[in-house]
Amino acid sequence: MAPHASVEYDRRLSATAIGPVWYSDRPDAVFNIPANQIGGQVLDLTAGATLRLRSGFLFSVDYRSLIDRAAVQHLLRIGVSTKI
């Protein structure tokens, strides 16, 4: 069994300008993408574990919580996999 956990903090900066984006193979084609108008802070908490059986099956479970000023989101992922 292999447990794992992570804590991430994301700070999005406020901007009012429009950001240009272009592809390296076509520098003449410029696309303007509106920048995020509202700054934000997000805390991402994740915990889970993976269990590997001798038969080749993998069982995993992950719990993730995203917390910002507007809402709290909870996500639960359960997985089973094997080689064919």
ZIMORA-V145206 format. One record per helix or strand. SS is the DSSP state (a for helix, b for strand). FROM is the first residue (numbers start at 1). LEN is the number of residues. If there is no record, write none. Layout:
# ZIMORA-V145206
SS;FROM;LEN  SS;FROM;LEN
This chain:
# ZIMORA-V145206
b;2;11  b;18;6  b;26;9  b;40;13  b;58;10  b;72;10
